[in-house]
């Protein structure tokens, strides 16, 4: 059998770790790796950070990817907001109520890992 690429993905909003099931980890990992691949990188690890001003920093294997075009920043920011939005709606619980009152910092970290299918 061929290896199936899986992703280990962490979502941290401010200082709160948001638990993700396997499906969501793989879904977000696939999206994040897709973003960096169109920007020219094929890494093993991707980190995307977005703050409350929607400023975005992207790292591939610990190297910052410079995104200069406003349109690219806007579309990546829109994608990240879309990825994080379901948690703000479905978890009307403690962590969301705490983070919405502070400066927002969303941190996505994902790594490739091979899993035998």
N, C-alpha and C positions, 0 to 999 in steps of 0.2 A: 504494500500500500504506500501511496505517496504521503509525504508530510503535509499537514495542513497548518498554515500560519495562523497562530492565535496571538492575541495581544493581552498583555497585563497592563491595565489602565487604572490610574488613580485620578480622582477628581477631588480637589481641595478648594473649598470656598472660604476665603479668609483663613481661619485656622481650623476649620471643620472638615474632616475627612468624610466624604459622602460615599457610603457603601454602594458598590455596583455589582450586579450579577454578571455572569459570564457573557450573556448576550450583549449587554450594554458595554462591557469592557471591549469586546470585539468590535462592536459597532463604532464606538468612539475611536478606537485604535485605527480602524480602517479609514475613517474620515480624516484623522490627523495625518496618517501616513500619505493619504491622497493629496492633502494640501501641500506637504513638503515635497512630494515627488513632482508636482507641477511647478514648484519653485526650484527644481533642479537637484534635489538631494535624495539619496536612497540610504537612509540611516538605519541603525538598529534601535535608536531611542529618539523620541520626539518629546519636546516640552513646549507647551504654549501657555503664555501668561497673558491675561487680559485684566486691566484695572477698570475702575469705575468711569474713567474718561474714554473707555473703549480702546485705549492704546494697547497694542499687541506686540509681544516679543515672542519670536519663534527660534527654537534651538534644535538643531539636528546633531546628535552625537556630541553635545556640549559646545557646538559652534553656532554662534548667532547667525541667523539668516536675515540679511538686510532686506526689508521690503520698502521700496522707495515710492512706488506708485500709490496714490491715494485710493484709487479704485480697488486695487488688490487688498489693501488694508481694510477697506470697507466690506468687501465680500467675505474675507476671512473672519472679520469681526462679526458679521451677520451670521455666519455659519456657527461660530462659537457661542453666540447668544442663543441660537436655535438649539444647540446641543445642551446647553445648561438650563434652558427654560422649563422643560418638563419637571425638573427637580423643584423649581420655585413654585410650581403649581401643585404637584402631587404631594410634596412634603410640606404641607402648611404647618409643619411642626416646629419644634424648638430651634433647630439650626437655621432655618430660613428666617424666622422672626428675629434671631440674633444678628444674622449677617446683613439683613436689609437696613439695619440702623447704623451700620458702619460703612466705611469706604470699602467698596467691593473689590476683591481680588480673586480671580478665578485662575486656578492652576491645573492644567491637564498634563499628565506625564504618562507616556505609554511606551512599552518595550515589545519588541518581537519575541516570540517564543515558539519553537516548533513543537507540535504535538502530533503524535502518530494518530492517523484516523483509522 
